[in-house]
Amino acid sequence: MVPMTSSTASTSDRGLLETRFSMGAAAIAAIAVLLGVVFAWTGYNDGSLPVIGLDLSILTGVVGLLFALGIALVAAIAAVYMEPGFDE
């Protein structure tokens, strides 16, 4: 059996949107999901990105979707499990 240290025994149980860090990470996750959907939709329609002008195929749309979903997953995990830093 592993003994519990004082840092793990005194950890406060915070909700998802109770700190500025978790709100920011959740916002980044939501924006990344929306950006991934835009990439996938634009690639499916063989369109081009509005600002850059890059023509997307279905393959590049799926790659953009998976990249954005990976970023969203990391940001969502950080929002849920990271504890606040020096601001507390």
PDB file as gemmi writes it, atoms N, CA and C in Angstrom:
CRYST1    1.000    1.000    1.000  90.00  90.00  90.00 P 1                      
ATOM      1  N   MET A   1       0.834  -1.170   0.000  1.00  0.00           N  
ATOM      2  CA  MET A   1       0.000   0.000   0.000  1.00  0.00           C  
ATOM      3  C   MET A   1       0.885   1.241   0.000  1.00  0.00           C  
ATOM      4  N   VAL A   2       0.524   2.187  -0.838  1.00  0.00           N  
ATOM      5  CA  VAL A   2       1.294   3.420  -0.964  1.00  0.00           C  
ATOM      6  C   VAL A   2       0.747   4.446   0.020  1.00  0.00           C  
ATOM      7  N   PRO A   3       1.614   5.042   0.841  1.00  0.00           N  
ATOM      8  CA  PRO A   3       1.120   6.045   1.789  1.00  0.00           C  
ATOM      9  C   PRO A   3       0.717   7.324   1.062  1.00  0.00           C  
ATOM     10  N   MET A   4      -0.292   7.987   1.577  1.00  0.00           N  
ATOM     11  CA  MET A   4      -0.783   9.222   0.982  1.00  0.00           C  
ATOM     12  C   MET A   4       0.039  10.390   1.509  1.00  0.00           C  
ATOM     13  N   THR A   5       0.523  11.216   0.600  1.00  0.00           N  
ATOM     14  CA  THR A   5       1.307  12.375   1.010  1.00  0.00           C  
ATOM     15  C   THR A   5       0.382  13.530   1.375  1.00  0.00           C  
ATOM     16  N   SER A   6       0.972  14.551   1.951  1.00  0.00           N  
ATOM     17  CA  SER A   6       0.147  15.691   2.361  1.00  0.00           C  
ATOM     18  C   SER A   6      -0.389  16.461   1.159  1.00  0.00           C  
ATOM     19  N   SER A   7       0.340  16.442   0.037  1.00  0.00           N  
ATOM     20  CA  SER A   7      -0.148  17.177  -1.136  1.00  0.00           C  
ATOM     21  C   SER A   7      -1.357  16.495  -1.753  1.00  0.00           C  
ATOM     22  N   THR A   8      -1.397  15.165  -1.742  1.00  0.00           N  
ATOM     23  CA  THR A   8      -2.564  14.482  -2.299  1.00  0.00           C  
ATOM     24  C   THR A   8      -3.716  14.447  -1.319  1.00  0.00           C  
ATOM     25  N   ALA A   9      -3.425  14.528  -0.040  1.00  0.00           N  
ATOM     26  CA  ALA A   9      -4.500  14.500   0.948  1.00  0.00           C  
ATOM     27  C   ALA A   9      -5.224  15.835   1.032  1.00  0.00           C  
ATOM     28  N   SER A  10      -4.525  16.924   0.711  1.00  0.00           N  
ATOM     29  CA  SER A  10      -5.147  18.241   0.843  1.00  0.00           C  
ATOM     30  C   SER A  10      -5.579  18.832  -0.494  1.00  0.00           C  
ATOM     31  N   THR A  11      -5.609  18.045  -1.541  1.00  0.00           N  
ATOM     32  CA  THR A  11      -6.007  18.549  -2.850  1.00  0.00           C  
ATOM     33  C   THR A  11      -7.497  18.846  -2.844  1.00  0.00           C  
ATOM     34  N   SER A  12      -7.837  20.066  -3.264  1.00  0.00           N  
ATOM     35  CA  SER A  12      -9.254  20.425  -3.318  1.00  0.00           C  
ATOM     36  C   SER A  12      -9.865  19.871  -4.592  1.00  0.00           C  
ATOM     37  N   ASP A  13     -11.098  19.470  -4.503  1.00  0.00           N  
ATOM     38  CA  ASP A  13     -11.800  18.896  -5.645  1.00  0.00           C  
ATOM     39  C   ASP A  13     -12.540  20.015  -6.355  1.00  0.00           C  
ATOM     40  N   ARG A  14     -12.013  20.466  -7.483  1.00  0.00           N  
ATOM     41  CA  ARG A  14     -12.601  21.587  -8.208  1.00  0.00           C  
ATOM     42  C   ARG A  14     -13.370  21.076  -9.403  1.00  0.00           C  
ATOM     43  N   GLY A  15     -14.366  21.846  -9.795  1.00  0.00           N  
ATOM     44  CA  GLY A  15     -15.162  21.506 -10.960  1.00  0.00           C  
ATOM     45  C   GLY A  15     -14.458  21.905 -12.246  1.00  0.00           C  
ATOM     46  N   LEU A  16     -15.130  21.656 -13.345  1.00  0.00           N  
ATOM     47  CA  LEU A  16     -14.529  21.902 -14.648  1.00  0.00           C  
ATOM     48  C   LEU A  16     -14.348  23.386 -14.930  1.00  0.00           C  
ATOM     49  N   LEU A  17     -15.304  24.212 -14.591  1.00  0.00           N  
ATOM     50  CA  LEU A  17     -15.233  25.626 -14.946  1.00  0.00           C  
ATOM     51  C   LEU A  17     -15.126  26.527 -13.721  1.00  0.00           C  
ATOM     52  N   GLU A  18     -14.348  26.128 -12.738  1.00  0.00           N  
ATOM     53  CA  GLU A  18     -14.228  26.920 -11.519  1.00  0.00           C  
ATOM     54  C   GLU A  18     -12.943  27.729 -11.442  1.00  0.00           C  
ATOM     55  N   THR A  19     -11.973  27.488 -12.299  1.00  0.00           N  
ATOM     56  CA  THR A  19     -10.747  28.282 -12.314  1.00  0.00           C  
ATOM     57  C   THR A  19     -10.570  28.899 -13.690  1.00  0.00           C  
ATOM     58  N   ARG A  20      -9.754  29.958 -13.744  1.00  0.00           N  
ATOM     59  CA  ARG A  20      -9.505  30.602 -15.032  1.00  0.00           C  
ATOM     60  C   ARG A  20      -8.776  29.669 -15.984  1.00  0.00           C  
ATOM     61  N   PHE A  21      -7.876  28.851 -15.448  1.00  0.00           N  
ATOM     62  CA  PHE A  21      -7.139  27.928 -16.300  1.00  0.00           C  
ATOM     63  C   PHE A  21      -8.065  26.911 -16.948  1.00  0.00           C  
ATOM     64  N   SER A  22      -8.960  26.329 -16.174  1.00  0.00           N  
ATOM     65  CA  SER A  22      -9.849  25.316 -16.745  1.00  0.00           C  
ATOM     66  C   SER A  22     -10.845  25.932 -17.720  1.00  0.00           C  
ATOM     67  N   MET A  23     -11.274  27.166 -17.468  1.00  0.00           N  
ATOM     68  CA  MET A  23     -12.159  27.835 -18.429  1.00  0.00           C  
ATOM     69  C   MET A  23     -11.430  28.115 -19.735  1.00  0.00           C  
ATOM     70  N   GLY A  24     -10.180  28.554 -19.645  1.00  0.00           N  
ATOM     71  CA  GLY A  24      -9.396  28.813 -20.850  1.00  0.00           C  
ATOM     72  C   GLY A  24      -9.113  27.551 -21.633  1.00  0.00           C  
ATOM     73  N   ALA A  25      -8.775  26.473 -20.930  1.00  0.00           N  
ATOM     74  CA  ALA A  25      -8.505  25.212 -21.613  1.00  0.00           C  
ATOM     75  C   ALA A  25      -9.768  24.645 -22.248  1.00  0.00           C  
ATOM     76  N   ALA A  26     -10.906  24.797 -21.588  1.00  0.00           N  
ATOM     77  CA  ALA A  26     -12.168  24.336 -22.180  1.00  0.00           C  
ATOM     78  C   ALA A  26     -12.533  25.169 -23.402  1.00  0.00           C  
ATOM     79  N   ALA A  27     -12.250  26.467 -23.367  1.00  0.00           N  
ATOM     80  CA  ALA A  27     -12.511  27.321 -24.529  1.00  0.00           C  
ATOM     81  C   ALA A  27     -11.610  26.950 -25.695  1.00  0.00           C  
ATOM     82  N   ILE A  28     -10.350  26.661 -25.420  1.00  0.00           N  
ATOM     83  CA  ILE A  28      -9.430  26.227 -26.480  1.00  0.00           C  
ATOM     84  C   ILE A  28      -9.893  24.907 -27.070  1.00  0.00           C  
ATOM     85  N   ALA A  29     -10.371  23.999 -26.229  1.00  0.00           N  
ATOM     86  CA  ALA A  29     -10.874  22.718 -26.731  1.00  0.00           C  
ATOM     87  C   ALA A  29     -12.082  22.919 -27.633  1.00  0.00           C  
ATOM     88  N   ALA A  30     -12.992  23.803 -27.244  1.00  0.00           N  
ATOM     89  CA  ALA A  30     -14.184  24.049 -28.065  1.00  0.00           C  
ATOM     90  C   ALA A  30     -13.823  24.703 -29.394  1.00  0.00           C  
ATOM     91  N   ILE A  31     -12.903  25.659 -29.368  1.00  0.00           N  
ATOM     92  CA  ILE A  31     -12.478  26.316 -30.607  1.00  0.00           C  
ATOM     93  C   ILE A  31     -11.760  25.333 -31.518  1.00  0.00           C  
ATOM     94  N   ALA A  32     -10.954  24.443 -30.945  1.00  0.00           N  
ATOM     95  CA  ALA A  32     -10.248  23.451 -31.758  1.00  0.00           C  
ATOM     96  C   ALA A  32     -11.224  22.482 -32.421  1.00  0.00           C  
ATOM     97  N   VAL A  33     -12.276  22.099 -31.709  1.00  0.00           N  
ATOM     98  CA  VAL A  33     -13.283  21.208 -32.314  1.00  0.00           C  
ATOM     99  C   VAL A  33     -13.982  21.913 -33.467  1.00  0.00           C  
ATOM    100  N   LEU A  34     -14.361  23.166 -33.271  1.00  0.00           N  
ATOM    101  CA  LEU A  34     -15.018  23.917 -34.346  1.00  0.00           C  
ATOM    102  C   LEU A  34     -14.093  24.102 -35.547  1.00  0.00           C  
ATOM    103  N   LEU A  35     -12.825  24.379 -35.297  1.00  0.00           N  
ATOM    104  CA  LEU A  35     -11.864  24.524 -36.383  1.00  0.00           C  
ATOM    105  C   LEU A  35     -11.670  23.210 -37.130  1.00  0.00           C  
ATOM    106  N   GLY A  36     -11.663  22.096 -36.402  1.00  0.00           N  
ATOM    107  CA  GLY A  36     -11.560  20.791 -37.047  1.00  0.00           C  
ATOM    108  C   GLY A  36     -12.754  20.482 -37.922  1.00  0.00           C  
ATOM    109  N   VAL A  37     -13.944  20.855 -37.463  1.00  0.00           N  
ATOM    110  CA  VAL A  37     -15.150  20.640 -38.272  1.00  0.00           C  
ATOM    111  C   VAL A  37     -15.100  21.496 -39.537  1.00  0.00           C  
ATOM    112  N   VAL A  38     -14.594  22.724 -39.420  1.00  0.00           N  
ATOM    113  CA  VAL A  38     -14.452  23.586 -40.601  1.00  0.00           C  
ATOM    114  C   VAL A  38     -13.470  22.971 -41.588  1.00  0.00           C  
ATOM    115  N   PHE A  39     -12.350  22.451 -41.097  1.00  0.00           N  
ATOM    116  CA  PHE A  39     -11.388  21.785 -41.972  1.00  0.00           C  
ATOM    117  C   PHE A  39     -12.022  20.593 -42.672  1.00  0.00           C  
ATOM    118  N   ALA A  40     -12.733  19.768 -41.924  1.00  0.00           N  
ATOM    119  CA  ALA A  40     -13.338  18.572 -42.515  1.00  0.00           C  
ATOM    120  C   ALA A  40     -14.394  18.948 -43.546  1.00  0.00           C  
ATOM    121  N   TRP A  41     -15.227  19.927 -43.230  1.00  0.00           N  
ATOM    122  CA  TRP A  41     -16.289  20.333 -44.161  1.00  0.00           C  
ATOM    123  C   TRP A  41     -15.708  20.948 -45.428  1.00  0.00           C  
ATOM    124  N   THR A  42     -14.685  21.778 -45.261  1.00  0.00           N  
ATOM    125  CA  THR A  42     -14.046  22.404 -46.415  1.00  0.00           C  
ATOM    126  C   THR A  42     -13.343  21.361 -47.277  1.00  0.00           C  
ATOM    127  N   GLY A  43     -12.704  20.396 -46.651  1.00  0.00           N  
ATOM    128  CA  GLY A  43     -12.062  19.329 -47.417  1.00  0.00           C  
ATOM    129  C   GLY A  43     -13.067  18.441 -48.119  1.00  0.00           C  
ATOM    130  N   TYR A  44     -14.196  18.186 -47.487  1.00  0.00           N  
ATOM    131  CA  TYR A  44     -15.243  17.362 -48.098  1.00  0.00           C  
ATOM    132  C   TYR A  44     -15.828  18.039 -49.331  1.00  0.00           C  
ATOM    133  N   ASN A  45     -15.931  19.360 -49.286  1.00  0.00           N  
ATOM    134  CA  ASN A  45     -16.491  20.112 -50.412  1.00  0.00           C  
ATOM    135  C   ASN A  45     -15.443  20.523 -51.439  1.00  0.00           C  
ATOM    136  N   ASP A  46     -14.194  20.097 -51.274  1.00  0.00           N  
ATOM    137  CA  ASP A  46     -13.079  20.495 -52.144  1.00  0.00           C  
ATOM    138  C   ASP A  46     -12.977  22.012 -52.245  1.00  0.00           C  
ATOM    139  N   GLY A  47     -13.100  22.670 -51.123  1.00  0.00           N  
ATOM    140  CA  GLY A  47     -13.060  24.129 -51.090  1.00  0.00           C  
ATOM    141  C   GLY A  47     -11.685  24.640 -50.717  1.00  0.00           C  
ATOM    142  N   SER A  48     -11.618  25.935 -50.490  1.00  0.00           N  
ATOM    143  CA  SER A  48     -10.363  26.551 -50.065  1.00  0.00           C  
ATOM    144  C   SER A  48     -10.608  27.308 -48.765  1.00  0.00           C  
ATOM    145  N   LEU A  49      -9.564  27.414 -47.971  1.00  0.00           N  
ATOM    146  CA  LEU A  49      -9.669  28.149 -46.715  1.00  0.00           C  
ATOM    147  C   LEU A  49      -9.801  29.640 -47.015  1.00  0.00           C  
ATOM    148  N   PRO A  50     -10.692  30.342 -46.326  1.00  0.00           N  
ATOM    149  CA  PRO A  50     -10.988  31.741 -46.677  1.00  0.00           C  
ATOM    150  C   PRO A  50      -9.790  32.689 -46.586  1.00  0.00           C  
ATOM    151  N   VAL A  51      -8.993  32.613 -45.559  1.00  0.00           N  
ATOM    152  CA  VAL A  51      -7.917  33.583 -45.361  1.00  0.00           C  
ATOM    153  C   VAL A  51      -6.661  33.188 -46.131  1.00  0.00           C  
ATOM    154  N   ILE A  52      -6.311  31.904 -46.066  1.00  0.00           N  
ATOM    155  CA  ILE A  52      -5.064  31.432 -46.664  1.00  0.00           C  
ATOM    156  C   ILE A  52      -5.220  31.176 -48.158  1.00  0.00           C  
ATOM    157  N   GLY A  53      -6.366  30.665 -48.567  1.00  0.00           N  
ATOM    158  CA  GLY A  53      -6.588  30.343 -49.963  1.00  0.00           C  
ATOM    159  C   GLY A  53      -6.085  28.966 -50.346  1.00  0.00           C  
ATOM    160  N   LEU A  54      -5.751  28.138 -49.365  1.00  0.00           N  
ATOM    161  CA  LEU A  54      -5.235  26.795 -49.616  1.00  0.00           C  
ATOM    162  C   LEU A  54      -6.381  25.875 -50.018  1.00  0.00           C  
ATOM    163  N   ASP A  55      -6.247  25.217 -51.173  1.00  0.00           N  
ATOM    164  CA  ASP A  55      -7.267  24.263 -51.611  1.00  0.00           C  
ATOM    165  C   ASP A  55      -7.129  22.975 -50.814  1.00  0.00           C  
ATOM    166  N   LEU A  56      -8.245  22.479 -50.304  1.00  0.00           N  
ATOM    167  CA  LEU A  56      -8.238  21.271 -49.493  1.00  0.00           C  
ATOM    168  C   LEU A  56      -8.912  20.132 -50.237  1.00  0.00           C  
ATOM    169  N   SER A  57      -8.316  18.962 -50.136  1.00  0.00           N  
ATOM    170  CA  SER A  57      -8.962  17.754 -50.626  1.00  0.00           C  
ATOM    171  C   SER A  57      -9.573  17.043 -49.428  1.00  0.00           C  
ATOM    172  N   ILE A  58     -10.211  15.927 -49.676  1.00  0.00           N  
ATOM    173  CA  ILE A  58     -10.820  15.181 -48.569  1.00  0.00           C  
ATOM    174  C   ILE A  58      -9.751  14.682 -47.601  1.00  0.00           C  
ATOM    175  N   LEU A  59      -8.573  14.335 -48.124  1.00  0.00           N  
ATOM    176  CA  LEU A  59      -7.493  13.836 -47.273  1.00  0.00           C  
ATOM    177  C   LEU A  59      -6.952  14.936 -46.360  1.00  0.00           C  
ATOM    178  N   THR A  60      -6.692  16.107 -46.907  1.00  0.00           N  
ATOM    179  CA  THR A  60      -6.189  17.189 -46.061  1.00  0.00           C  
ATOM    180  C   THR A  60      -7.255  17.682 -45.082  1.00  0.00           C  
ATOM    181  N   GLY A  61      -8.515  17.575 -45.453  1.00  0.00           N  
ATOM    182  CA  GLY A  61      -9.584  17.922 -44.522  1.00  0.00           C  
ATOM    183  C   GLY A  61      -9.638  16.977 -43.339  1.00  0.00           C  
ATOM    184  N   VAL A  62      -9.453  15.687 -43.604  1.00  0.00           N  
ATOM    185  CA  VAL A  62      -9.457  14.697 -42.513  1.00  0.00           C  
ATOM    186  C   VAL A  62      -8.224  14.862 -41.638  1.00  0.00           C  
ATOM    187  N   VAL A  63      -7.079  15.151 -42.254  1.00  0.00           N  
ATOM    188  CA  VAL A  63      -5.861  15.374 -41.468  1.00  0.00           C  
ATOM    189  C   VAL A  63      -6.032  16.602 -40.568  1.00  0.00           C  
ATOM    190  N   GLY A  64      -6.603  17.672 -41.101  1.00  0.00           N  
ATOM    191  CA  GLY A  64      -6.869  18.854 -40.285  1.00  0.00           C  
ATOM    192  C   GLY A  64      -7.850  18.572 -39.161  1.00  0.00           C  
ATOM    193  N   LEU A  65      -8.875  17.766 -39.454  1.00  0.00           N  
ATOM    194  CA  LEU A  65      -9.845  17.385 -38.426  1.00  0.00           C  
ATOM    195  C   LEU A  65      -9.177  16.595 -37.309  1.00  0.00           C  
ATOM    196  N   LEU A  66      -8.367  15.609 -37.658  1.00  0.00           N  
ATOM    197  CA  LEU A  66      -7.717  14.787 -36.639  1.00  0.00           C  
ATOM    198  C   LEU A  66      -6.709  15.594 -35.825  1.00  0.00           C  
ATOM    199  N   PHE A  67      -5.991  16.493 -36.472  1.00  0.00           N  
ATOM    200  CA  PHE A  67      -5.045  17.340 -35.750  1.00  0.00           C  
ATOM    201  C   PHE A  67      -5.776  18.235 -34.751  1.00  0.00           C  
ATOM    202  N   ALA A  68      -6.858  18.847 -35.187  1.00  0.00           N  
ATOM    203  CA  ALA A  68      -7.620  19.727 -34.299  1.00  0.00           C  
ATOM    204  C   ALA A  68      -8.282  18.938 -33.170  1.00  0.00           C  
ATOM    205  N   LEU A  69      -8.772  17.736 -33.461  1.00  0.00           N  
ATOM    206  CA  LEU A  69      -9.370  16.921 -32.400  1.00  0.00           C  
ATOM    207  C   LEU A  69      -8.322  16.470 -31.389  1.00  0.00           C  
ATOM    208  N   GLY A  70      -7.093  16.239 -31.833  1.00  0.00           N  
ATOM    209  CA  GLY A  70      -6.011  15.907 -30.902  1.00  0.00           C  
ATOM    210  C   GLY A  70      -5.708  17.064 -29.968  1.00  0.00           C  
ATOM    211  N   ILE A  71      -5.656  18.267 -30.518  1.00  0.00           N  
ATOM    212  CA  ILE A  71      -5.439  19.455 -29.684  1.00  0.00           C  
ATOM    213  C   ILE A  71      -6.598  19.637 -28.708  1.00  0.00           C  
ATOM    214  N   ALA A  72      -7.818  19.413 -29.182  1.00  0.00           N  
ATOM    215  CA  ALA A  72      -8.992  19.549 -28.314  1.00  0.00           C  
ATOM    216  C   ALA A  72      -8.974  18.516 -27.194  1.00  0.00           C  
ATOM    217  N   LEU A  73      -8.532  17.309 -27.495  1.00  0.00           N  
ATOM    218  CA  LEU A  73      -8.468  16.265 -26.468  1.00  0.00           C  
ATOM    219  C   LEU A  73      -7.458  16.625 -25.385  1.00  0.00           C  
ATOM    220  N   VAL A  74      -6.292  17.095 -25.788  1.00  0.00           N  
ATOM    221  CA  VAL A  74      -5.275  17.487 -24.807  1.00  0.00           C  
ATOM    222  C   VAL A  74      -5.767  18.663 -23.962  1.00  0.00           C  
ATOM    223  N   ALA A  75      -6.407  19.636 -24.592  1.00  0.00           N  
ATOM    224  CA  ALA A  75      -6.917  20.793 -23.847  1.00  0.00           C  
ATOM    225  C   ALA A  75      -8.044  20.396 -22.899  1.00  0.00           C  
ATOM    226  N   ALA A  76      -8.897  19.468 -23.318  1.00  0.00           N  
ATOM    227  CA  ALA A  76      -9.990  19.021 -22.446  1.00  0.00           C  
ATOM    228  C   ALA A  76      -9.450  18.247 -21.248  1.00  0.00           C  
ATOM    229  N   ILE A  77      -8.446  17.410 -21.474  1.00  0.00           N  
ATOM    230  CA  ILE A  77      -7.834  16.676 -20.357  1.00  0.00           C  
ATOM    231  C   ILE A  77      -7.156  17.650 -19.402  1.00  0.00           C  
ATOM    232  N   ALA A  78      -6.485  18.662 -19.949  1.00  0.00           N  
ATOM    233  CA  ALA A  78      -5.856  19.673 -19.091  1.00  0.00           C  
ATOM    234  C   ALA A  78      -6.905  20.440 -18.299  1.00  0.00           C  
ATOM    235  N   ALA A  79      -8.043  20.730 -18.910  1.00  0.00           N  
ATOM    236  CA  ALA A  79      -9.099  21.470 -18.205  1.00  0.00           C  
ATOM    237  C   ALA A  79      -9.671  20.659 -17.056  1.00  0.00           C  
ATOM    238  N   VAL A  80      -9.749  19.362 -17.219  1.00  0.00           N  
ATOM    239  CA  VAL A  80     -10.356  18.525 -16.189  1.00  0.00           C  
ATOM    240  C   VAL A  80      -9.368  18.191 -15.078  1.00  0.00           C  
ATOM    241  N   TYR A  81      -8.130  17.837 -15.437  1.00  0.00           N  
ATOM    242  CA  TYR A  81      -7.226  17.263 -14.448  1.00  0.00           C  
ATOM    243  C   TYR A  81      -6.155  18.197 -13.900  1.00  0.00           C  
ATOM    244  N   MET A  82      -5.870  19.311 -14.560  1.00  0.00           N  
ATOM    245  CA  MET A  82      -4.801  20.187 -14.075  1.00  0.00           C  
ATOM    246  C   MET A  82      -5.281  20.985 -12.868  1.00  0.00           C  
ATOM    247  N   GLU A  83      -4.392  21.150 -11.923  1.00  0.00           N  
ATOM    248  CA  GLU A  83      -4.701  21.958 -10.754  1.00  0.00           C  
ATOM    249  C   GLU A  83      -4.216  23.377 -10.994  1.00  0.00           C  
ATOM    250  N   PRO A  84      -4.808  24.353 -10.323  1.00  0.00           N  
ATOM    251  CA  PRO A  84      -4.362  25.733 -10.510  1.00  0.00           C  
ATOM    252  C   PRO A  84      -2.924  25.905 -10.043  1.00  0.00           C  
ATOM    253  N   GLY A  85      -2.241  26.857 -10.635  1.00  0.00           N  
ATOM    254  CA  GLY A  85      -0.828  27.059 -10.335  1.00  0.00           C  
ATOM    255  C   GLY A  85      -0.598  28.055  -9.226  1.00  0.00           C  
ATOM    256  N   PHE A  86       0.206  29.055  -9.519  1.00  0.00           N  
ATOM    257  CA  PHE A  86       0.637  30.003  -8.501  1.00  0.00           C  
ATOM    258  C   PHE A  86      -0.405  31.067  -8.178  1.00  0.00           C  
ATOM    259  N   ASP A  87      -1.501  31.108  -8.922  1.00  0.00           N  
ATOM    260  CA  ASP A  87      -2.502  32.142  -8.667  1.00  0.00           C  
ATOM    261  C   ASP A  87      -3.371  31.847  -7.457  1.00  0.00           C  
ATOM    262  N   GLU A  88      -3.297  30.664  -6.906  1.00  0.00           N  
ATOM    263  CA  GLU A  88      -4.120  30.305  -5.746  1.00  0.00           C  
ATOM    264  C   GLU A  88      -3.391  30.622  -4.462  1.00  0.00           C  
TER     265      GLU A  88                                                      
END                                                                             
